[in-house]
Amino acid sequence: MKKKVIDGVCFIDFQDPCSFLDVEKMECMVYERRFEFCRECKKMNILHPFTCSYLPDTCGYVEFFKKGGWFKYLKSFFSVKR
């Protein structure tokens, strides 16, 4: 990931992998503490697979929710007895 600041605006090139990504294993090397080490690392929520253009169609979250997983997710959430 490359950062460049132009006129006080920070631009991030997400085409390059994160510096904490082990590209051979395709795993985060600091996963348990990723939000401490990397400010650009964001938590996923149910809307991200539908709204984030930077997530590829091969992303597990995107595949799950676009194939109807969201319906199963919501159904199981609302069927929990409270």
C-alpha positions as a Python dict, from the first residue, in 0.01 Angstrom:
ca = {
    (1, 'M'): (0, 0, 0),
    (2, 'K'): (143, 335, -101),
    (3, 'K'): (50, 664, 61),
    (4, 'K'): (97, 1002, -100),
    (5, 'V'): (4, 1340, 49),
    (6, 'I'): (-84, 1615, -199),
    (7, 'D'): (-192, 1957, -69),
    (8, 'G'): (-268, 1807, 271),
    (9, 'V'): (-485, 1527, 126),
    (10, 'C'): (-371, 1170, 181),
    (11, 'F'): (-418, 936, -115),
    (12, 'I'): (-381, 561, -67),
    (13, 'D'): (-311, 323, -355),
    (14, 'F'): (-495, 3, -265),
    (15, 'Q'): (-356, -178, -570),
    (16, 'D'): (-49, -261, -363),
    (17, 'P'): (-101, -512, -82),
    (18, 'C'): (-97, -401, 278),
    (19, 'S'): (250, -412, 432),
    (20, 'F'): (118, -660, 691),
    (21, 'L'): (-3, -908, 428),
    (22, 'D'): (203, -1222, 383),
    (23, 'V'): (155, -1249, 6),
    (24, 'E'): (268, -1612, -9),
    (25, 'K'): (15, -1731, 250),
    (26, 'M'): (-239, -1453, 171),
    (27, 'E'): (-280, -1396, 546),
    (28, 'C'): (-252, -1091, 767),
    (29, 'M'): (59, -1119, 983),
    (30, 'V'): (-92, -906, 1263),
    (31, 'Y'): (-456, -1016, 1234),
    (32, 'E'): (-537, -1020, 1606),
    (33, 'R'): (-416, -659, 1645),
    (34, 'R'): (-470, -532, 1289),
    (35, 'F'): (-674, -229, 1395),
    (36, 'E'): (-389, -114, 1620),
    (37, 'F'): (-117, -161, 1358),
    (38, 'C'): (-298, -42, 1047),
    (39, 'R'): (-528, 260, 1048),
    (40, 'E'): (-652, 174, 698),
    (41, 'C'): (-777, -168, 810),
    (42, 'K'): (-1153, -142, 849),
    (43, 'K'): (-1408, -369, 1014),
    (44, 'M'): (-1655, -531, 778),
    (45, 'N'): (-2026, -487, 824),
    (46, 'I'): (-2329, -623, 642),
    (47, 'L'): (-2341, -328, 397),
    (48, 'H'): (-1979, -336, 277),
    (49, 'P'): (-2019, -620, 24),
    (50, 'F'): (-2295, -420, -148),
    (51, 'T'): (-2148, -71, -127),
    (52, 'C'): (-1768, -95, -142),
    (53, 'S'): (-1640, -87, -497),
    (54, 'Y'): (-1288, -179, -383),
    (55, 'L'): (-1398, -531, -280),
    (56, 'P'): (-1351, -773, -572),
    (57, 'D'): (-1623, -1018, -674),
    (58, 'T'): (-1394, -1296, -549),
    (59, 'C'): (-1402, -1158, -193),
    (60, 'G'): (-1559, -1413, 41),
    (61, 'Y'): (-1793, -1154, 191),
    (62, 'V'): (-1909, -1039, -153),
    (63, 'E'): (-1967, -1396, -273),
    (64, 'F'): (-2156, -1488, 44),
    (65, 'F'): (-2390, -1191, 46),
    (66, 'K'): (-2450, -1171, -331),
    (67, 'K'): (-2547, -1539, -340),
    (68, 'G'): (-2823, -1487, -86),
    (69, 'G'): (-2621, -1541, 228),
    (70, 'W'): (-2754, -1211, 360),
    (71, 'F'): (-3105, -1357, 373),
    (72, 'K'): (-2988, -1658, 574),
    (73, 'Y'): (-2787, -1426, 797),
    (74, 'L'): (-3086, -1202, 872),
    (75, 'K'): (-3321, -1497, 913),
    (76, 'S'): (-3091, -1657, 1171),
    (77, 'F'): (-3043, -1321, 1347),
    (78, 'F'): (-3417, -1262, 1385),
    (79, 'S'): (-3498, -1620, 1477),
    (80, 'V'): (-3281, -1607, 1790),
    (81, 'K'): (-3499, -1615, 2100),
    (82, 'R'): (-3441, -1317, 2321),
}
